Amino acid sequence: MGIASRKFGELDGRPVDAYTLTNGNGLSAELITFGARLVGMRVPDRKGATEDVVLGFDDVASYVATDHYFGATCGRYGNRIRRGEITLDGETFSLSANEGANHLHGGRKGLDKYVWTAFPDEAANAVTFVHVSPDGDQGYPGEVVVKARYVLTEDDRLVITMTGTTDRTTILNMVNHAYWNAAGHASGSLHDQLLTVESDFYTPVGEELLATGEIVAVAGTPFDFREAKAIGQDLDAVQNAGVAGLSGGGYDHNWVLRAAENGLRPVATLFDPKSGRGLSLRSTEPGVQIYTGGYITPKVIGKGDKPYCAYAGLTFETQKYPGSPTFAHFPSTRLDPGQVYEHVMEYQFFAR
């Protein structure tokens, strides 16, 4: 059907381009080169009416200004590292601190803040974004070449593949930070939408939302989504210390996923009973950070000049566990020369 492209805007005199992938069933995904972002995903409901189910903005400036990482490819390390310190082979590296004294989503200028180079592939209905992160970038060792490839299939899957190689031992834990709302990006809170998470355990957080190193069973806790449950059902019971004095942010935690099936682990399903629109996710990664957008406020004006609100969308950040460089018993994020980091996410959209 062809890949549509347009100029989305400019950043520091460099064009930011947009690409739209479309399939024969009325689904479409819009991507931009700034942060290799997913900025739109139109999906039909049970009556065939399409809505954009990804939160975002209409202009580059809003993406630059936000601290919510809407739609971005984040890294080098997605999630939090306590005090921004990592040790590799006895050598300690200090990463840039951008959330208090801690390192979050790659630091003050992570991968989300660069204009990537795009390579559209019409035969595969795909776009691959490429970026080179130099040695020492945000304190990380090694020059790393990272890619984010988006493919929209005729059976209504959006497949996101993030890869990376390095010339020096480093760490890499890229995440996709799209916010999803199965009713539509501007439909308000997703309290009543149903969430299933394929997990029996989660990793608790303490002050500053930093992982404690514990792995705890979800049974008997607000984190039990083994059966479909309204997101708002136990939201007020979630205890966290918040960030920068904020509290009551709801879910912003990592779930430990079960074993892989044919290389992909079942992750989660989000379903809107009113529209019948839903999405299921599988991934190669051992964990998923689900953030329910509790810190979004109506000051955030989204696409179509629509103000967003708390719990307007949630993220599925498949990943190694948060704080992995701090805890030896968490999955390793180490990447050595000659190795290829590969992280696959497969969204299946449906209506019923």
N, C-alpha and C positions, 0 to 999 in steps of 0.2 A: 504493500500500500504506500510505500515511500516514507521517508523520515522528513518531517517538516522542520525547518530551521528558521530562526529569526534572531534579530539583535534584541537582547533583553535589557541591555543598558551598558554603562561603562564604569570602570573602576581604575582610577589613576591613569586615565587616558587609554586604557586597554579595553577592548570590547568584551562584554560578557554575553555569550551566545546561549540561546535556548534551543532545545531539540525536543520534538514530540514524536513518540512512538505510538502507533495505533494498530489495533488488530481488527479482525473481521467481525467481532462480536460487540463492538462499540466501546471497548476499553481503550484508554490512552494514558500514557505517562509522559509528563513534561519534566525535563532535566535542564539544569543550567551549569555552565562551566565554573561559576564561583562556588567553590567548595564541593564540586561534583555532586550537586544537590538534586534530590527529588522534590520538585516544587508543586507538582500536581499529579493526581491520579483519579481519573474519571471512571466510575464503575456503575453498571446498571443495578437497579433493585429488582424485586420480584415482578414488578409491572413493566420493566424495561426503561424506567426513568433513570438517567445517569446523574450522579453527583460527584463532585470533587471531594475525596475523602482524606486528603492530606492538607494539614495546616501550612500556611505560608503567606508570602507577600507578593505584591505586584511589581516591586521595584528593587533594584540592587541596594539602594541606600538603606532600606529597611532591614535587609539581610545583614548588612555590615553593622548596623546599630544594635541589633538584638543580641542578647546573651542567652537565648533559648535554643540556639543551634538548629533552627527549623530545617529539616530535610537534609542536613549536611553529612558528608563523609568526615568523620572526626578521627583524630590521631595526632601524633603517632600512637599515643596510648589513650584509648577511650576509657572514661571513668576516672576515679581518683587515685592518686598516689600520695600517701602521707608525707608531708613536708617536702614533696618533690624529690626524694632521694632514691636512687637505685644503685646497686652494687653489682658489677659484672667482673668475674675473675679477679676479685680483690680490689678493683678500682671503683671508687664512688663517684657518681655523677650527680650534679645538682640541676634539676630541671626548673624551668620558669614557673613561678607560683602565680596563679591567677584566680584562686578562690581562697582568700585568706593566705595562710602559709602553705597551702596544698596545691597540687598540680591536678588540673582537670582537663580532659579532652584535648591534650596536646599542648596546653599552655597558652601564653598570651597571644601567640600567633600560630595556632595549630593549622592542620591541613584544611580546615573549614574556611580559613581566611585568605586562601590563595585562589587565583584564577588558574584552573587546570587546562590542559590541552585536550581537545575532543577529537575522537576518531569515530565518525558514524559508519555503520556497517549495514547497508540496506538489505543485503541478502539474509542477514541474521536478525533483522529488526532490532538492532542493538546500537548502543553508543558506549565506547570505552574512553574514560578520562584518565589522563596520565599526569603525574607531578613528580618532580625530583626535589627531595628534601635534603639539603646539604649537611655534611658532617658538622656537628655542633649546633644544629637548628634546635632552638629552645632547650639546649643543654644535652640533647641526645647524641650519642656517638654514632658515627657511620653515615655515609651518604646512602640514602634509601630511595629507591624508585618504587612509587606506589601507583596502583591502578584501581579504578572502580568501574566495573562494566555492568550495564543495565540491559537486560533482554526482556522484551514483552512477547509472549508466545501466543499461538492461536488457541491454546487450551486455557487461556486466562491466567497465566502465571507471570509474575514479575520476578526475574531471577537477578539478584545482585551478587556479583563476585568481586571481592576485594583481595588484591594480591600485593606482595612486596618483596623486594630483594635488597640486600645490603652488602657493602664492601668491608664492614667491620662489625664485630659482635655488638648487638644492640637489643632493644625490645620493640615489639610491634603488636598492637592490639587495636585494630581499626574497628570503628562501629558506624553503622548508619543510624542517623538520628531523626528519621521522619516521624512526625506525629500523626496518628491515625484517629479518625472518627468515622465509624461505619455509616452514620446517618448523614454525613456531610460536614465539611470543615467548619461551616458557620452555624451549625445546628444547636450549639450550646453544650451543656454538660453531658458527659457520657455516663452519668450515674446509673441509668437504667439499662445500659448495654451489657450483654452477657460476655464474660471472659472465662476461658478455660486455659489453665497453664499446666503443661505436661511435666510436673515437678512434684517431688515428695519432700524436698528440702530447700532452704534458702539460707543466705548468708546475712546475718543481722548487721546493723550499723550502730555506731555510737555517736558521740558528738561530732559535729561537722560532716555528718553522713559518711564517715569513714568506716570501712569494714573492720569488724573486731577480730576476724580470723575464725570465728565460730561457724559451724554448719549445723543448722537446727531443723528438725522436722516441722513441716507446715501443719500437721494435724493439730487441731484445737487452737489454731491461731488465725488472725485475719488474712494470712498469706495462703490459706488453703483454697486453691482454685482447681483442685483435681476434678471436680464436677463444675459444670457451668454455673456461674453465680453473677448476680448483678454487681457491677464494680462498686456501686455506692453502698452495698449492704453492710460492709464492715469498715468502710473508709474512716469513720471517726474513731475507730479503735486502734488505728495504726499509730504506734509510738515512734516518733523520731525527734531528734534535737534540732532539725532544721539547719539552714545555712545562714550565716551572718545575722543571727538573731531571729530569723523567721522560724515559725513552727506550724504544725498542722498541714504540712504539704502532701499528706497522703502517701501513696506508694512511691518509693524511689529506691528500689531494692533489687538485688540479684537473686534469681531463682536458679537452682542447680538442676540441670536438665537430665533426663534419663538417657539410656544408651541409644546410640545411633541405629537407624534402620536404613540399610543400603547407603551408608555414608552420611545420611541426613538425620538429625534428631528432630522429632516432633517438638515444637516450641509452645505454640499458643493458638487459640482461635478467638476472634472478636466478632460478635454478632449483634446486629441491631434488630430486635423483634418487630419494630414498627415498619421498617422498609423491607425487611428480609435480606438485607445486604450484609455480607460477612467476608472475612478473610482468615485464612489459616496460614501459619508460618512454620517452615522447617529450616534447620540450619546445621552447619558443621560444628558450631561452637558448643562448649560445655555449659554455658550459662546465658541468661538473658536478664538484662536490667530493664525492668518495667517502671517507667515514670509516668504517673497519671496527670501531669501538668498542673499540679496544685499551686504552683507559684505564678502561673499565667494570670494576668489581670486584664480588665477592659481597656487599660491604656495601650495594650497591644492591638493594633488595628491591622487585621488580616486582609486577605484578598477581597476585592470588591468593596473596600472600606468597611468591612464588617468587624466590629470589635469582638475579640475573643474573651474568654472568661476562665476562671479556675476550672480545671478538669475538662477543658475543651477538646483535648486529644491526649493520646498516650503513645509512648515510644516502646518499641521492641528492640532494644540494643543488644543483639546477640554478641557474645564476647567471651574472653577468659574472665575469671572472677575479678571484681574490683579489689585493688590493693595486692594483686598477685606478686609484684616484686617484693612486697613486705613479708609475705607468708610462704614459707617453703612448701607447705602442704597444698597450696592452691595451684591450679594449672600454670605451667610456665609460659611466659611470653617472650622468651629468649629467641632471637633469630641470629644465626651465624652465616657468614659468607658461604655461598653455594647452596643454601637452603632457600625454599620459596614459601613465604607465608601465603596461605590461601584461606579465605573465609567466604562461605557461600550462604546466602539467604534466599529462600524460595517462598514467595507469597502466592497462595492460591486464592483467587477471588471467586465468590459464589453468591447466589441468591436463592432463597427458598421461602 
